[in-house]
Amino acid sequence: MDTQSGLHGELWRGRDVILGCLLGMTTGITSIFFYSSGLFLKPLATEFGWSRGMASLGVLIPMLTIGIISPFSGQLVDRFGAYRMALVSAGGLALSFLLLGIATTGLLSFLVLTFFLAILGNATTPVSYGRFVLANFPRRLGLAYGIVYCGPGLGALLFPSLVNKLLTAYTWRGAYIGLSGLVVAAIPIVAWLLKNQSARDPAEAGATQWKWQLYANKRFMLLALVFLLASIGIFGTIVHLVPMLTDRGLSAADAAQLAGLMGFAVIVGRLITGFLLDRLEANLLAATIFGLSACGVVMLASGNSELILPGALAVGFTIGSELDLAFYLIGRRFPSKHFSSLFGGIMLAVSIGGSAGPLVAGLAYDAAGNYLPWFALAACSMLSASILSLIGRLSVFREGLANLAGERTAAGSKIDAAVHTIARPEH
């Protein structure tokens, strides 16, 4: 009873951390930019005469840039602090949206501006906000992060419909300016909630200098590959979901509404995954969730209108779980003093997959005139991630057995020494 009270008390004491990080993640680059990108594809392609593959470069460039910059951003967070980096980056994100609305004149300017958006907004991610969670919730780490990462779920719920209304009323330029205003409005609230909150674990005192060799750790490399493959299938499907649905005959408003419903799946995925991470083995949970996403992709590919909603929700559930799993695995299985730098490496893998997926999906559509080849590739990618998660579980299991055997050997040596001491005759 006391333990349960203590666990709930931990969440209550950290309520400002949860609220501040939740709002920061809702208006961060992985939420407000990602969940609005798909709605800008057709308007931009129509105005400038781009193909969908060309328009998808507007997602490829920033997602790839986010990944490349994230390890460096993580090191800056580890060095200068999560609070400062998160707020400065939010201001850069707002400025970038404003420039997209007023300074885009063609493909080159659009790609340059999205590139700078990725650089300036790079720390509005778990690289910064995850440190607050890791430092303040030692016993409810999975659930606390699951709640915080409902931010992108709220973004998936709110932004598609909001952006669709802005596009209708003010065109794509006004929609970008509106997104800039939303980020600006959130900054002072996040600053107030997180101002006096710790973002460092006390055990980090005297942290050793970061070494790039940590990225060569076999367990880390396997983890990065899992999330690379998962991100290819997830992001490619979600970014093109609205065009996929409108190609099936749905109106833009109905497609945006359905895309918004995924927000519920994302939120549910965050909370359920966070709850289970504190109770179940993370690799087995990851394998199950990625397998569920593969089933969702197959449902979308079936052409059955009755399976569109459950298929989209299954993929949305995985979005609600993916980075939660990565956060937990990095936070629990690697040194906390290097959390932001290591998580930045995972963000690199996620961003490579997240940028390649939409581009390949767009190119597949341009080549085949439909998304069927993409659905096949996405399903295979998700299944591969599921299988590799099981392989990672076996690796952890073997290491656990080795550690247990080592502990038993050490204990046996101590017992033998004690017996020898007792049996030794006194002089």
C-alpha positions in Angstrom: 0.0 0.0 0.0 2.8 2.4 1.0 4.7 1.4 -2.2 1.7 2.2 -4.4 1.1 5.5 -2.6 4.8 6.4 -3.2 4.5 5.6 -6.9 1.4 7.7 -7.3 3.1 10.4 -5.2 6.0 10.4 -7.6 3.7 11.3 -10.5 1.9 14.0 -8.5 5.1 15.6 -7.3 6.4 15.7 -10.9 3.2 17.1 -12.3 4.8 20.4 -13.5 7.5 18.3 -15.3 4.8 16.2 -17.0 2.7 19.2 -18.0 5.7 21.2 -19.2 7.2 18.4 -21.2 3.8 17.4 -22.5 3.1 20.9 -23.9 6.7 21.1 -25.2 6.4 17.8 -27.1 2.9 18.7 -28.4 4.4 21.8 -30.1 7.8 20.3 -30.9 9.1 19.4 -34.3 8.3 15.7 -34.1 4.6 16.6 -33.5 3.6 19.9 -35.1 5.8 19.5 -38.2 5.4 15.8 -38.8 1.6 15.6 -38.4 1.1 18.7 -40.6 3.5 17.8 -43.4 1.1 15.4 -45.2 -1.6 18.1 -45.6 0.8 20.4 -47.4 1.9 17.9 -50.0 -1.0 18.4 -52.5 -1.3 22.2 -52.1 2.4 22.7 -52.7 2.6 20.2 -55.5 -0.4 21.9 -57.2 0.9 25.5 -56.9 4.5 24.7 -58.0 3.9 21.8 -60.3 5.8 19.2 -58.3 5.3 15.5 -58.3 4.5 13.8 -55.0 8.1 12.5 -54.9 9.4 16.0 -55.2 7.0 17.3 -52.6 8.1 14.5 -50.2 11.6 16.0 -50.2 10.1 18.6 -47.8 9.8 15.7 -45.4 13.0 13.9 -46.4 15.3 16.8 -45.9 14.2 17.8 -42.4 13.8 14.3 -41.1 17.2 13.3 -42.3 18.7 16.5 -40.9 17.1 15.9 -37.5 18.7 12.5 -37.4 22.2 13.8 -38.4 22.0 16.7 -36.0 20.5 14.8 -33.1 23.7 13.2 -31.7 25.3 16.7 -31.7 22.2 18.2 -30.2 22.2 15.5 -27.5 25.8 16.4 -26.6 24.8 20.1 -26.4 21.9 19.2 -24.1 24.2 17.1 -21.9 26.6 20.0 -21.7 24.4 23.2 -21.5 21.2 21.8 -20.0 17.9 20.6 -21.3 15.9 23.7 -20.2 18.0 26.2 -22.1 18.3 24.1 -25.3 14.6 23.2 -25.4 13.4 26.9 -25.2 16.0 28.2 -27.7 15.1 25.5 -30.1 11.3 26.2 -29.8 12.0 29.8 -30.8 13.9 28.6 -33.8 11.1 26.3 -34.8 8.6 29.1 -34.7 10.8 31.3 -36.8 11.2 28.5 -39.3 7.4 28.1 -39.8 7.1 31.8 -40.3 9.8 31.8 -43.0 8.1 28.9 -44.7 5.0 30.9 -45.0 6.5 34.1 -46.3 9.7 33.2 -48.1 8.9 30.0 -50.0 9.1 30.8 -53.8 9.9 27.3 -55.2 11.5 23.9 -54.6 15.0 25.2 -53.7 13.8 27.8 -51.2 11.3 25.3 -49.7 14.0 22.7 -49.1 16.5 25.2 -47.7 13.9 26.5 -45.2 12.9 23.0 -44.1 16.6 22.2 -43.7 16.9 25.2 -41.3 13.7 24.2 -39.5 15.3 20.8 -38.7 18.4 22.4 -37.3 16.8 25.2 -35.3 14.0 23.0 -34.0 16.1 19.9 -33.3 16.1 20.1 -29.5 12.3 20.3 -29.1 12.4 16.5 -28.9 12.9 13.8 -26.2 16.6 14.6 -26.5 15.8 17.6 -24.2 12.5 16.7 -22.6 13.4 13.1 -21.9 16.1 14.3 -19.5 13.5 15.9 -17.2 11.5 12.6 -17.2 14.6 10.4 -16.6 15.7 12.7 -13.6 12.4 12.9 -11.9 10.6 9.5 -12.3 13.0 6.7 -11.2 10.2 4.3 -10.4 7.5 5.3 -12.9 9.8 6.0 -15.8 7.8 4.1 -18.4 4.4 5.6 -17.5 5.7 9.1 -16.9 7.3 9.2 -20.3 4.2 7.6 -21.9 2.2 10.5 -20.5 4.7 13.1 -21.7 4.9 11.6 -25.1 1.2 11.8 -25.5 2.2 15.3 -26.8 2.7 14.0 -30.4 -0.5 12.1 -30.0 -2.4 15.3 -29.2 -0.6 16.8 -32.2 -1.9 13.9 -34.4 -5.4 14.5 -33.0 -5.5 18.3 -33.4 -3.2 19.4 -36.1 -4.6 17.7 -39.2 -8.1 19.2 -38.8 -6.6 22.6 -37.7 -4.2 22.7 -40.6 -6.9 21.7 -43.1 -9.1 24.6 -41.8 -6.1 27.0 -42.1 -5.4 25.8 -45.6 -9.0 26.3 -46.6 -9.2 29.8 -45.1 -5.7 31.2 -45.6 -3.9 28.9 -48.1 -0.7 27.0 -47.3 1.2 30.2 -46.5 -1.3 31.3 -43.9 -1.3 27.8 -42.4 2.5 27.9 -41.9 2.2 31.3 -40.2 -0.6 29.9 -38.0 1.7 27.0 -36.9 4.4 29.6 -36.0 2.0 31.4 -33.8 1.1 28.2 -31.9 4.7 27.5 -31.1 5.3 31.1 -29.9 2.3 30.9 -27.6 3.5 27.7 -26.0 7.1 28.8 -25.2 6.4 31.0 -22.1 4.1 28.3 -20.6 6.7 25.6 -21.0 9.4 27.9 -19.6 7.3 28.6 -16.4 6.5 25.0 -15.8 10.0 23.7 -16.2 12.0 26.6 -14.8 12.8 25.1 -11.4 12.8 21.4 -12.4 15.9 19.2 -12.4 17.0 17.6 -15.6 20.0 15.7 -14.3 20.2 12.6 -12.2 22.3 13.0 -9.0 24.4 10.0 -10.1 25.7 12.1 -13.1 28.1 14.0 -10.9 31.5 13.6 -12.2 30.3 12.2 -15.6 33.1 11.1 -17.9 33.6 12.8 -21.2 31.5 11.5 -24.1 33.2 9.0 -26.4 32.0 8.3 -29.9 32.9 4.6 -29.4 29.8 4.2 -27.4 27.8 4.2 -30.6 29.7 1.1 -31.7 28.3 -0.9 -28.8 26.7 -4.0 -30.3 23.5 -3.7 -28.3 23.1 -0.1 -29.2 23.7 -0.9 -32.9 21.0 -3.6 -32.9 18.6 -1.2 -31.2 19.3 1.5 -33.8 18.6 -1.0 -36.6 15.3 -2.0 -35.1 14.1 1.6 -34.9 15.5 2.4 -38.4 13.4 -0.4 -40.0 10.3 0.4 -37.9 10.5 4.1 -38.8 10.7 3.4 -42.6 7.3 1.6 -42.5 5.6 3.9 -40.0 6.6 7.3 -41.3 6.2 6.5 -44.9 2.7 5.2 -44.3 1.5 8.1 -42.1 2.9 11.0 -44.1 1.1 9.7 -47.2 -2.0 8.6 -45.4 -4.1 11.6 -46.5 -3.1 11.3 -50.2 -3.7 7.5 -49.9 -7.2 8.1 -48.6 -8.2 10.8 -51.0 -7.0 8.6 -53.9 -9.6 6.1 -52.6 -12.3 8.7 -53.1 -12.5 10.2 -49.6 -12.8 14.0 -49.4 -9.9 16.0 -48.1 -11.9 16.9 -45.0 -12.9 13.2 -44.3 -9.3 12.1 -44.9 -8.0 14.8 -42.5 -10.6 13.7 -39.9 -9.5 10.1 -40.2 -5.9 11.1 -39.9 -6.8 13.0 -36.8 -8.5 10.0 -35.3 -5.0 8.3 -35.2 -4.3 10.8 -32.5 -6.5 8.7 -30.2 -4.5 5.6 -31.1 -1.2 7.4 -30.6 -2.4 8.6 -27.1 -3.6 5.2 -26.2 -0.4 3.6 -27.5 1.7 6.0 -25.4 -0.2 5.3 -22.1 -0.6 1.5 -22.6 3.1 1.1 -23.6 4.3 3.3 -20.8 2.2 1.3 -18.3 3.5 -2.0 -19.6 7.1 -1.0 -19.8 7.2 -0.7 -16.0 6.0 -4.3 -15.8 7.0 -6.4 -18.9 10.2 -7.1 -20.8 10.8 -4.2 -23.2 12.1 -6.3 -26.2 9.1 -8.7 -26.2 6.7 -5.7 -26.0 8.5 -4.1 -28.9 8.3 -7.2 -31.0 4.5 -7.4 -30.4 3.9 -3.8 -31.2 5.8 -3.8 -34.4 4.0 -7.0 -35.5 0.7 -5.2 -34.8 1.8 -2.3 -37.1 2.6 -4.7 -39.9 -1.0 -6.1 -39.6 -2.3 -2.5 -39.8 -0.4 -1.9 -43.0 -1.8 -5.1 -44.5 -5.3 -3.8 -43.6 -4.7 -0.5 -45.4 -3.5 -2.4 -48.5 -6.5 -4.7 -48.6 -8.7 -2.2 -50.3 -11.5 -3.1 -47.9 -13.1 0.2 -46.7 -14.1 -1.5 -43.4 -10.4 -2.2 -42.6 -9.2 1.4 -43.3 -10.0 2.7 -39.8 -8.6 -0.3 -37.8 -5.5 -0.4 -40.1 -4.8 3.3 -39.5 -5.4 2.9 -35.8 -3.0 0.0 -35.6 -0.3 2.0 -37.3 -1.1 5.0 -35.1 -0.8 2.8 -32.0 2.8 1.9 -33.1 3.6 5.6 -33.5 2.4 6.0 -29.9 4.9 3.3 -28.8 8.0 3.6 -30.9 10.0 6.3 -29.2 8.6 5.3 -25.8 10.3 1.9 -26.3 13.5 3.6 -27.4 13.5 6.0 -24.5 13.0 3.3 -21.9 15.6 1.0 -23.4 18.2 3.8 -23.5 17.3 5.1 -20.1 17.4 1.7 -18.4 20.2 -0.2 -20.2 22.8 2.6 -20.8 24.5 5.2 -18.6 22.1 8.0 -17.7 25.0 10.6 -17.9 25.1 9.9 -21.7 21.3 9.7 -22.2 20.8 12.7 -24.5 23.8 11.7 -26.7 22.7 8.1 -27.0 19.1 9.0 -27.6 20.3 11.4 -30.2 21.9 8.4 -32.0 18.5 6.6 -31.9 16.9 9.8 -33.3 19.4 9.6 -36.1 18.2 6.0 -36.9 14.6 7.1 -36.6 15.1 10.1 -38.8 16.9 8.2 -41.5 14.0 5.8 -41.6 11.4 8.5 -41.2 12.9 10.5 -44.1 13.5 7.6 -46.4 10.0 6.1 -45.9 8.0 9.0 -47.2 10.4 9.5 -50.2 10.2 5.8 -51.1 6.4 5.8 -50.7 6.2 8.9 -53.0 8.5 7.4 -55.6 6.6 4.1 -55.5 3.4 5.9 -56.2 4.9 7.9 -59.1 6.2 4.6 -60.6 3.2 2.4 -60.1 0.3 4.9 -59.9 -0.8 3.4 -56.6 0.6 2.6 -53.1 0.5 -1.2 -53.3 4.3 -1.7 -53.7 4.8 0.6 -50.8 2.4 -1.3 -48.6 4.4 -4.5 -49.2 7.7 -2.8 -48.4 6.3 -1.2 -45.2 4.9 -4.5 -43.9 8.2 -6.3 -44.5 10.1 -3.5 -42.7 7.8 -3.7 -39.7 8.1 -7.5 -39.5 11.9 -7.3 -39.7 11.9 -4.8 -36.8 9.7 -7.3 -34.8 12.1 -10.2 -35.4 15.2 -8.2 -34.5 13.5 -7.1 -31.3 13.3 -10.8 -30.4 16.9 -11.3 -31.3 17.7 -8.4 -28.9 15.7 -10.1 -26.2 17.8 -13.2 -26.6 21.0 -11.1 -26.3 19.8 -9.6 -23.1 18.7 -13.0 -21.7 22.1 -14.5 -22.5 23.9 -11.6 -20.8 21.6 -12.0 -17.8 22.6 -15.6 -17.5 26.2 -14.8 -17.8 26.0 -12.1 -15.1 24.0 -14.6 -12.9 26.7 -17.3 -13.4 29.4 -14.7 -12.6 27.6 -13.7 -9.4 27.2 -17.4 -8.4 30.8 -18.1 -9.1 31.8 -15.0 -7.0 29.5 -16.1 -4.2 30.9 -19.7 -4.3 34.4 -18.3 -4.1 33.4 -16.3 -1.0 31.8 -19.3 0.6 34.9 -21.5 -0.1 37.1 -18.8 1.4 34.9 -18.6 4.5 34.9 -22.4 4.9 38.7 -22.5 4.5 39.0 -19.7 7.1 36.8 -21.6 9.6 38.5 -24.9 9.0 42.0 -23.5 9.2 43.7 -24.5 12.5 44.7 -21.8 14.9 48.3 -21.3 15.8 
